[in-house]
Structures are given as structure tokens and as C-alpha cells.
């Protein structure tokens, strides 16, 4: 597991790398399409969107794919989808234990 990588630092660095958030154009478009598919397949149904996101997250084995998909979800304003892919990125090691803990505490307002 990588340590010392702050999620917000990753997000800021990757966002500064241009309109594709540090991803190649094809990676970004694929991730954008996947997140949009979840949204369009379950219009207005957050629970169903979360199920679809969890199904996708379960098969992801690449830590950067998980974090990139999380960033697209966050960019599109879907925090509930972001959470699922962010947790997967943590499980795969692109987000350290302390950074994940800080994110969770921040989310709780602590």
C-alpha cells in the first residue's frame, strides 16, 4: 500500500493537468461514459445507482481506474457514486489508510 499520498493532493494535481483530469482522453471518456450510464439507467433512484456503481467497483482491479472513476463522479456532482469508487481506490491502495480516515472524518464534520 502506498503511504503519504493525500487524496486531495492527488485530486488537485490531476485536475491541474488539463481538462481530462490527468487521464488520457480515452480513459476520461470511458470513465465519463460509465458514470453517466449509471445515472441514466436509474434516473432519480440513488439506491439503484449505488448498486450499479458497486457492481462496477467490485470488478475493478486497477487502483487508478478506481480513483479516476471517483473523480469523474465527483466532477459530475454524484457524491454517492464517488464514495463507492473512492472506497475501492482505498482498498486497492491508491489512497492511504490515514487519508481515507481523514476524508471520512471530514465528511462527518469532525
Phi and psi in degrees as GROMACS dihedral restraints (atoms count N, CA, C in turn):
[ dihedral_restraints ]
;  ai    aj    ak    al  type     phi  dphi    fc
    3     4     5     6     1   -77.8    20    10
    4     5     6     7     1   142.1    20    10
    6     7     8     9     1  -121.8    20    10
    7     8     9    10     1   161.4    20    10
    9    10    11    12     1    79.2    20    10
   10    11    12    13     1     6.5    20    10
   12    13    14    15     1   -99.5    20    10
   13    14    15    16     1   114.2    20    10
   15    16    17    18     1   -86.1    20    10
   16    17    18    19     1   128.3    20    10
   18    19    20    21     1   -55.2    20    10
   19    20    21    22     1   -43.5    20    10
   21    22    23    24     1   -66.1    20    10
   22    23    24    25     1   -30.9    20    10
   24    25    26    27     1   -66.9    20    10
   25    26    27    28     1   -43.9    20    10
   27    28    29    30     1   -59.0    20    10
   28    29    30    31     1   -48.9    20    10
   30    31    32    33     1   -60.3    20    10
   31    32    33    34     1   -45.7    20    10
   33    34    35    36     1   -65.2    20    10
   34    35    36    37     1   -44.0    20    10
   36    37    38    39     1   -63.1    20    10
   37    38    39    40     1   -46.3    20    10
   39    40    41    42     1   -68.9    20    10
   40    41    42    43     1   -33.0    20    10
   42    43    44    45     1   -70.1    20    10
   43    44    45    46     1   -28.9    20    10
   45    46    47    48     1   -76.6    20    10
   46    47    48    49     1   -11.9    20    10
   48    49    50    51     1   -84.7    20    10
   49    50    51    52     1    21.3    20    10
   51    52    53    54     1   111.8    20    10
   52    53    54    55     1  -174.4    20    10
   54    55    56    57     1   -73.3    20    10
   55    56    57    58     1    -9.5    20    10
   57    58    59    60     1  -101.8    20    10
   58    59    60    61     1    16.4    20    10
   60    61    62    63     1    53.4    20    10
   61    62    63    64     1    40.7    20    10
   63    64    65    66     1    80.4    20    10
   64    65    66    67     1    -0.4    20    10
   66    67    68    69     1   -96.9    20    10
   67    68    69    70     1   161.9    20    10
   69    70    71    72     1   -69.6    20    10
   70    71    72    73     1   161.5    20    10
   72    73    74    75     1   -58.2    20    10
   73    74    75    76     1   -43.8    20    10
   75    76    77    78     1   -66.9    20    10
   76    77    78    79     1   -38.6    20    10
   78    79    80    81     1   -62.5    20    10
   79    80    81    82     1   -47.2    20    10
   81    82    83    84     1   -60.7    20    10
   82    83    84    85     1   -46.5    20    10
   84    85    86    87     1   -63.8    20    10
   85    86    87    88     1   -38.4    20    10
   87    88    89    90     1   -65.9    20    10
   88    89    90    91     1   -45.9    20    10
   90    91    92    93     1   -64.4    20    10
   91    92    93    94     1   -40.4    20    10
   93    94    95    96     1   -60.7    20    10
   94    95    96    97     1   -44.9    20    10
   96    97    98    99     1   -63.4    20    10
   97    98    99   100     1   -43.2    20    10
   99   100   101   102     1   -61.6    20    10
  100   101   102   103     1   -44.5    20    10
  102   103   104   105     1   -67.9    20    10
  103   104   105   106     1   -42.8    20    10
  105   106   107   108     1   -62.9    20    10
  106   107   108   109     1   -36.3    20    10
  108   109   110   111     1   -60.9    20    10
  109   110   111   112     1   -42.1    20    10
  111   112   113   114     1   -61.1    20    10
  112   113   114   115     1   -40.6    20    10
  114   115   116   117     1   -69.4    20    10
  115   116   117   118     1   -44.5    20    10
  117   118   119   120     1   -74.7    20    10
  118   119   120   121     1   -27.0    20    10
  120   121   122   123     1   -75.3    20    10
  121   122   123   124     1   -18.5    20    10
  123   124   125   126     1  -137.1    20    10
  124   125   126   127     1    66.1    20    10
  126   127   128   129     1   -62.0    20    10
  127   128   129   130     1   120.0    20    10
  129   130   131   132     1    77.4    20    10
  130   131   132   133     1     0.8    20    10
  132   133   134   135     1  -110.5    20    10
  133   134   135   136     1    91.5    20    10
  135   136   137   138     1   -62.1    20    10
  136   137   138   139     1   -38.3    20    10
  138   139   140   141     1   -62.7    20    10
  139   140   141   142     1   -44.8    20    10
  141   142   143   144     1   -66.0    20    10
  142   143   144   145     1   -38.4    20    10
  144   145   146   147     1   -61.7    20    10
  145   146   147   148     1   -41.8    20    10
  147   148   149   150     1   -64.0    20    10
  148   149   150   151     1   -38.6    20    10
  150   151   152   153     1   -63.1    20    10
  151   152   153   154     1   -44.4    20    10
  153   154   155   156     1   -63.4    20    10
  154   155   156   157     1   -42.5    20    10
  156   157   158   159     1   -64.4    20    10
  157   158   159   160     1   -42.5    20    10
  159   160   161   162     1   -64.2    20    10
  160   161   162   163     1   -38.5    20    10
  162   163   164   165     1   -61.1    20    10
  163   164   165   166     1   -44.2    20    10
  165   166   167   168     1   -66.6    20    10
  166   167   168   169     1   -45.5    20    10
  168   169   170   171     1   -61.1    20    10
  169   170   171   172     1   -35.3    20    10
  171   172   173   174     1   -61.4    20    10
  172   173   174   175     1   -28.4    20    10
  174   175   176   177     1   -97.2    20    10
  175   176   177   178     1    -7.7    20    10
  177   178   179   180     1   -74.0    20    10
  178   179   180   181     1   130.3    20    10
  180   181   182   183     1  -117.6    20    10
  181   182   183   184     1    -6.3    20    10
  183   184   185   186     1  -100.4    20    10
  184   185   186   187     1   120.1    20    10
  186   187   188   189     1   -61.1    20    10
  187   188   189   190     1   -34.4    20    10
  189   190   191   192     1   -76.5    20    10
  190   191   192   193     1   -28.8    20    10
  192   193   194   195     1   -64.3    20    10
  193   194   195   196     1   -40.8    20    10
  195   196   197   198     1   -63.8    20    10
  196   197   198   199     1   -46.5    20    10
  198   199   200   201     1   -69.5    20    10
  199   200   201   202     1   -36.4    20    10
  201   202   203   204     1   -65.5    20    10
  202   203   204   205     1   -41.0    20    10
  204   205   206   207     1   -66.7    20    10
  205   206   207   208     1   -36.9    20    10
  207   208   209   210     1   -62.6    20    10
  208   209   210   211     1   -42.5    20    10
  210   211   212   213     1   -64.6    20    10
  211   212   213   214     1   -38.3    20    10
  213   214   215   216     1   -65.7    20    10
  214   215   216   217     1   -43.2    20    10
  216   217   218   219     1   -60.7    20    10
  217   218   219   220     1   -42.0    20    10
  219   220   221   222     1   -65.1    20    10
  220   221   222   223     1   -42.7    20    10
  222   223   224   225     1   -59.8    20    10
  223   224   225   226     1   -36.9    20    10
  225   226   227   228     1   -83.9    20    10
  226   227   228   229     1    -2.1    20    10
  228   229   230   231     1    82.5    20    10
  229   230   231   232     1    25.1    20    10
  231   232   233   234     1  -111.0    20    10
  232   233   234   235     1    82.1    20    10
  234   235   236   237     1   -60.7    20    10
  235   236   237   238     1   -37.1    20    10
  237   238   239   240     1   -64.6    20    10
  238   239   240   241     1   -35.4    20    10
  240   241   242   243     1   -75.8    20    10
  241   242   243   244     1   -40.4    20    10
  243   244   245   246     1   -53.4    20    10
  244   245   246   247     1   -46.8    20    10
  246   247   248   249     1   -55.6    20    10
  247   248   249   250     1   -42.1    20    10
  249   250   251   252     1   -66.3    20    10
  250   251   252   253     1   -46.4    20    10
  252   253   254   255     1   -74.0    20    10
  253   254   255   256     1   -30.7    20    10
  255   256   257   258     1   -66.1    20    10
  256   257   258   259     1   -42.5    20    10
  258   259   260   261     1   -62.1    20    10
  259   260   261   262     1   -39.8    20    10
  261   262   263   264     1   -65.0    20    10
  262   263   264   265     1   -40.0    20    10
  264   265   266   267     1   -61.4    20    10
  265   266   267   268     1   -39.0    20    10
  267   268   269   270     1   -63.0    20    10
  268   269   270   271     1   -46.9    20    10
  270   271   272   273     1   -60.8    20    10
  271   272   273   274     1   -34.2    20    10
  273   274   275   276     1   -86.3    20    10
  274   275   276   277     1   -12.4    20    10
  276   277   278   279     1   105.3    20    10
  277   278   279   280     1     2.0    20    10
  279   280   281   282     1   -81.5    20    10
  280   281   282   283     1   -10.8    20    10
  282   283   284   285     1  -125.5    20    10
  283   284   285   286     1   127.2    20    10
  285   286   287   288     1   -73.2    20    10
  286   287   288   289     1   162.7    20    10
  288   289   290   291     1   -59.5    20    10
  289   290   291   292     1   -44.8    20    10
  291   292   293   294     1   -66.1    20    10
  292   293   294   295     1   -40.2    20    10
  294   295   296   297     1   -65.7    20    10
  295   296   297   298     1   -39.9    20    10
  297   298   299   300     1   -64.4    20    10
  298   299   300   301     1   -42.3    20    10
  300   301   302   303     1   -62.2    20    10
  301   302   303   304     1   -45.3    20    10
  303   304   305   306     1   -60.2    20    10
  304   305   306   307     1   -41.7    20    10
  306   307   308   309     1   -61.6    20    10
  307   308   309   310     1   -46.2    20    10
  309   310   311   312     1   -62.7    20    10
  310   311   312   313     1   -43.0    20    10
  312   313   314   315     1   -64.7    20    10
  313   314   315   316     1   -40.5    20    10
  315   316   317   318     1   -62.6    20    10
  316   317   318   319     1   -41.2    20    10
  318   319   320   321     1   -61.5    20    10
  319   320   321   322     1   -36.1    20    10
  321   322   323   324     1   -80.1    20    10
  322   323   324   325     1    -6.6    20    10
  324   325   326   327     1    82.3    20    10
  325   326   327   328     1    20.3    20    10
